[in-house]
Amino acid sequence: MTEKERQDTKMATLYEIRLILTNGNKKEYTLEELCELLDKIAMAKEQEQG
């Protein structure tokens, strides 16, 4: 994977997180809720690659 591909993947992931947060029903999240959300995204990304 090239550096450009890594950067594109990073930006796509950040945008995906933004969409999840802005399209959800909640307007405020606790630190624990954000960590759980990030964990779920990370596990899903890992399964996509594996």
N, CA, C and O atoms as a GROMACS GRO file, in nm:
protein
  200
    1MET      N    1   0.085  -0.118   0.000
    1MET     CA    2   0.000   0.000   0.000
    1MET      C    3   0.090   0.124   0.000
    1MET      O    4   0.184   0.134   0.079
    2THR      N    5   0.059   0.214  -0.088
    2THR     CA    6   0.138   0.336  -0.097
    2THR      C    7   0.097   0.436   0.012
    2THR      O    8  -0.006   0.420   0.077
    3GLU      N    9   0.180   0.536   0.028
    3GLU     CA   10   0.149   0.641   0.127
    3GLU      C   11   0.020   0.713   0.089
    3GLU      O   12  -0.059   0.748   0.177
    4LYS      N   13  -0.003   0.735  -0.038
    4LYS     CA   14  -0.126   0.800  -0.085
    4LYS      C   15  -0.247   0.713  -0.052
    4LYS      O   16  -0.350   0.765  -0.008
    5GLU      N   17  -0.237   0.583  -0.071
    5GLU     CA   18  -0.348   0.491  -0.039
    5GLU      C   19  -0.374   0.491   0.112
    5GLU      O   20  -0.490   0.487   0.154
    6ARG      N   21  -0.270   0.494   0.192
    6ARG     CA   22  -0.287   0.499   0.337
    6ARG      C   23  -0.359   0.627   0.378
    6ARG      O   24  -0.449   0.624   0.462
    7GLN      N   25  -0.319   0.738   0.319
    7GLN     CA   26  -0.383   0.866   0.352
    7GLN      C   27  -0.529   0.865   0.309
    7GLN      O   28  -0.616   0.912   0.383
    8ASP      N   29  -0.558   0.811   0.191
    8ASP     CA   30  -0.696   0.802   0.144
    8ASP      C   31  -0.780   0.715   0.237
    8ASP      O   32  -0.895   0.750   0.266
    9THR      N   33  -0.725   0.604   0.282
    9THR     CA   34  -0.795   0.514   0.373
    9THR      C   35  -0.822   0.583   0.506
    9THR      O   36  -0.931   0.572   0.562
   10LYS      N   37  -0.723   0.654   0.556
   10LYS     CA   38  -0.738   0.727   0.682
   10LYS      C   39  -0.849   0.831   0.672
   10LYS      O   40  -0.933   0.842   0.761
   11MET      N   41  -0.849   0.907   0.564
   11MET     CA   42  -0.951   1.011   0.547
   11MET      C   43  -1.089   0.949   0.529
   11MET      O   44  -1.188   1.002   0.580
   12ALA      N   45  -1.098   0.838   0.457
   12ALA     CA   46  -1.227   0.772   0.438
   12ALA      C   47  -1.281   0.722   0.571
   12ALA      O   48  -1.401   0.731   0.597
   13THR      N   49  -1.194   0.668   0.654
   13THR     CA   50  -1.236   0.620   0.786
   13THR      C   51  -1.285   0.734   0.873
   13THR      O   52  -1.388   0.722   0.940
   14LEU      N   53  -1.214   0.844   0.871
   14LEU     CA   54  -1.257   0.961   0.948
   14LEU      C   55  -1.392   1.012   0.900
   14LEU      O   56  -1.477   1.051   0.980
   15TYR      N   57  -1.412   1.012   0.769
   15TYR     CA   58  -1.540   1.057   0.715
   15TYR      C   59  -1.652   0.960   0.754
   15TYR      O   60  -1.764   1.002   0.783
   16GLU      N   61  -1.620   0.831   0.754
   16GLU     CA   62  -1.718   0.730   0.796
   16GLU      C   63  -1.761   0.754   0.941
   16GLU      O   64  -1.879   0.747   0.973
   17ILE      N   65  -1.665   0.783   1.028
   17ILE     CA   66  -1.696   0.812   1.168
   17ILE      C   67  -1.784   0.937   1.178
   17ILE      O   68  -1.880   0.940   1.254
   18ARG      N   69  -1.750   1.038   1.101
   18ARG     CA   70  -1.829   1.161   1.100
   18ARG      C   71  -1.973   1.134   1.059
   18ARG      O   72  -2.066   1.185   1.121
   19LEU      N   73  -1.992   1.053   0.956
   19LEU     CA   74  -2.127   1.020   0.910
   19LEU      C   75  -2.206   0.945   1.018
   19LEU      O   76  -2.324   0.973   1.039
   20ILE      N   77  -2.140   0.852   1.084
   20ILE     CA   78  -2.207   0.777   1.190
   20ILE      C   79  -2.252   0.871   1.301
   20ILE      O   80  -2.364   0.859   1.351
   21LEU      N   81  -2.166   0.963   1.339
   21LEU     CA   82  -2.199   1.056   1.448
   21LEU      C   83  -2.307   1.155   1.408
   21LEU      O   84  -2.396   1.184   1.488
   22THR      N   85  -2.301   1.208   1.287
   22THR     CA   86  -2.397   1.311   1.247
   22THR      C   87  -2.532   1.254   1.206
   22THR      O   88  -2.633   1.323   1.213
   23ASN      N   89  -2.534   1.129   1.164
   23ASN     CA   90  -2.661   1.068   1.122
   23ASN      C   91  -2.730   0.991   1.233
   23ASN      O   92  -2.841   0.941   1.214
   24GLY      N   93  -2.667   0.982   1.347
   24GLY     CA   94  -2.728   0.913   1.460
   24GLY      C   95  -2.834   0.998   1.527
   24GLY      O   96  -2.848   1.117   1.499
   25ASN      N   97  -2.907   0.935   1.615
   25ASN     CA   98  -3.013   1.005   1.687
   25ASN      C   99  -2.958   1.092   1.800
   25ASN      O  100  -3.022   1.187   1.843
   26LYS      N  101  -2.839   1.058   1.847
   26LYS     CA  102  -2.782   1.130   1.961
   26LYS      C  103  -2.708   1.254   1.915
   26LYS      O  104  -2.647   1.256   1.808
   27LYS      N  105  -2.714   1.356   1.995
   27LYS     CA  106  -2.639   1.479   1.967
   27LYS      C  107  -2.521   1.494   2.062
   27LYS      O  108  -2.431   1.575   2.037
   28GLU      N  109  -2.521   1.417   2.170
   28GLU     CA  110  -2.410   1.421   2.266
   28GLU      C  111  -2.371   1.278   2.300
   28GLU      O  112  -2.456   1.191   2.317
   29TYR      N  113  -2.241   1.256   2.310
   29TYR     CA  114  -2.187   1.124   2.342
   29TYR      C  115  -2.093   1.136   2.461
   29TYR      O  116  -2.022   1.235   2.477
   30THR      N  117  -2.093   1.033   2.544
   30THR     CA  118  -1.995   1.026   2.652
   30THR      C  119  -1.865   0.971   2.594
   30THR      O  120  -1.864   0.915   2.485
   31LEU      N  121  -1.758   0.987   2.667
   31LEU     CA  122  -1.630   0.931   2.626
   31LEU      C  123  -1.641   0.780   2.608
   31LEU      O  124  -1.587   0.724   2.513
   32GLU      N  125  -1.711   0.715   2.700
   32GLU     CA  126  -1.729   0.570   2.693
   32GLU      C  127  -1.804   0.530   2.565
   32GLU      O  128  -1.766   0.432   2.499
   33GLU      N  129  -1.908   0.604   2.530
   33GLU     CA  130  -1.984   0.573   2.409
   33GLU      C  131  -1.898   0.592   2.284
   33GLU      O  132  -1.906   0.511   2.190
   34LEU      N  133  -1.817   0.697   2.281
   34LEU     CA  134  -1.729   0.720   2.167
   34LEU      C  135  -1.626   0.609   2.154
   34LEU      O  136  -1.596   0.563   2.044
   35CYS      N  137  -1.571   0.567   2.266
   35CYS     CA  138  -1.472   0.458   2.264
   35CYS      C  139  -1.536   0.328   2.215
   35CYS      O  140  -1.474   0.256   2.137
   36GLU      N  141  -1.656   0.299   2.259
   36GLU     CA  142  -1.726   0.180   2.213
   36GLU      C  143  -1.752   0.187   2.062
   36GLU      O  144  -1.735   0.088   1.991
   37LEU      N  145  -1.791   0.302   2.014
   37LEU     CA  146  -1.816   0.321   1.872
   37LEU      C  147  -1.687   0.301   1.792
   37LEU      O  148  -1.688   0.233   1.690
   38LEU      N  149  -1.579   0.359   1.838
   38LEU     CA  150  -1.450   0.344   1.770
   38LEU      C  151  -1.403   0.199   1.772
   38LEU      O  152  -1.346   0.151   1.674
   39ASP      N  153  -1.425   0.130   1.882
   39ASP     CA  154  -1.389  -0.012   1.891
   39ASP      C  155  -1.466  -0.094   1.788
   39ASP      O  156  -1.409  -0.180   1.722
   40LYS      N  157  -1.596  -0.067   1.775
   40LYS     CA  158  -1.679  -0.140   1.678
   40LYS      C  159  -1.631  -0.115   1.536
   40LYS      O  160  -1.624  -0.207   1.455
   41ILE      N  161  -1.597   0.010   1.506
   41ILE     CA  162  -1.548   0.043   1.372
   41ILE      C  163  -1.415  -0.028   1.346
   41ILE      O  164  -1.395  -0.084   1.238
   42ALA      N  165  -1.326  -0.026   1.443
   42ALA     CA  166  -1.196  -0.090   1.428
   42ALA      C  167  -1.211  -0.241   1.406
   42ALA      O  168  -1.142  -0.299   1.322
   43MET      N  169  -1.301  -0.304   1.481
   43MET     CA  170  -1.322  -0.448   1.464
   43MET      C  171  -1.381  -0.479   1.327
   43MET      O  172  -1.344  -0.578   1.265
   44ALA      N  173  -1.472  -0.396   1.281
   44ALA     CA  174  -1.531  -0.416   1.148
   44ALA      C  175  -1.426  -0.401   1.039
   44ALA      O  176  -1.425  -0.478   0.944
   45LYS      N  177  -1.340  -0.303   1.052
   45LYS     CA  178  -1.233  -0.282   0.954
   45LYS      C  179  -1.137  -0.399   0.955
   45LYS      O  180  -1.088  -0.441   0.849
   46GLU      N  181  -1.108  -0.453   1.071
   46GLU     CA  182  -1.018  -0.567   1.083
   46GLU      C  183  -1.077  -0.690   1.014
   46GLU      O  184  -1.005  -0.764   0.948
   47GLN      N  185  -1.209  -0.710   1.029
   47GLN     CA  186  -1.275  -0.823   0.964
   47GLN      C  187  -1.276  -0.808   0.813
   47GLN      O  188  -1.264  -0.906   0.740
   48GLU      N  189  -1.290  -0.683   0.764
   48GLU     CA  190  -1.287  -0.657   0.621
   48GLU      C  191  -1.152  -0.697   0.561
   48GLU      O  192  -1.146  -0.748   0.449
   49GLN      N  193  -1.046  -0.675   0.635
   49GLN     CA  194  -0.911  -0.703   0.587
   49GLN      C  195  -0.873  -0.850   0.602
   49GLN      O  196  -0.792  -0.902   0.526
   50GLY      N  197  -0.932  -0.916   0.702
   50GLY     CA  198  -0.890  -1.050   0.738
   50GLY      C  199  -0.960  -1.155   0.666
   50GLY      O  200  -0.934  -1.274   0.687
   0.00000   0.00000   0.00000
